[in-house]
Amino acid sequence: GAHTAALDEPYRDDPENRGILWLEQESLDRLVARAHRAGFQIATHAIGDRAIRSVLDAYERALVQWPRENHRHRIEHCELCTGDLLDRVARLDVIAVPQPIFLAEMGHTYLVSLGEARAHRIFPLRTLLDAQVPLAGSSDSPVSSYRPLDGIQAAITRRAASGDTLGPGEELAVRQALHIYTTGGAYA
């Protein structure tokens, strides 16, 4: 909605804008390496595909140089995660922490700012689960509703307030949605 998510392709309604990367890759690599070497779990915010790629590059460099099982590094949002990015999240065993409530509360905004094709690829929950990516449902409160049942409902229906359904085929079953908000959150 704020047009800050770092994207590979520009925003549909702002063709000169591809969002913001807050850190240059070298700085991010250095921070991630330092935290990883110290044994910390790292949680990094990344919404757009360009940002997710940058975070995965930093995580992968650290994990290759200092391998560590059960690191539980996370990507908060991990919203526009498709194709090769999804494969890398799975391979690196990174936890994705999506906010399904965004679908309900901001769905129409995604259709306008990203265009229909990209809007239908946000929060690929079923695909992430099928790839055995650990998921932890989140609200991102106070940005959106803090109520877990709202997020669970959004993960199941993927219906925006406008009535549009985003990402048909990415809906979760009730049991899966409950899992990401309970066991998935505890694991993360």
Secondary structure as GFF3:
##gff-version 3
##sequence-region A 1 188
A	DSSP	alpha_helix	25	37	.	.	.	ID=ss1
A	DSSP	beta_strand	43	46	.	.	.	ID=ss2
A	DSSP	alpha_helix	49	65	.	.	.	ID=ss3
A	DSSP	beta_strand	74	77	.	.	.	ID=ss4
A	DSSP	alpha_helix	83	91	.	.	.	ID=ss5
A	DSSP	beta_strand	95	97	.	.	.	ID=ss6
A	DSSP	alpha_helix	101	114	.	.	.	ID=ss7
A	DSSP	alpha_helix	116	119	.	.	.	ID=ss8
A	DSSP	alpha_helix	125	130	.	.	.	ID=ss9
A	DSSP	alpha_helix	148	157	.	.	.	ID=ss10
A	DSSP	alpha_helix	174	181	.	.	.	ID=ss11
A	DSSP	alpha_helix	183	187	.	.	.	ID=ss12
###
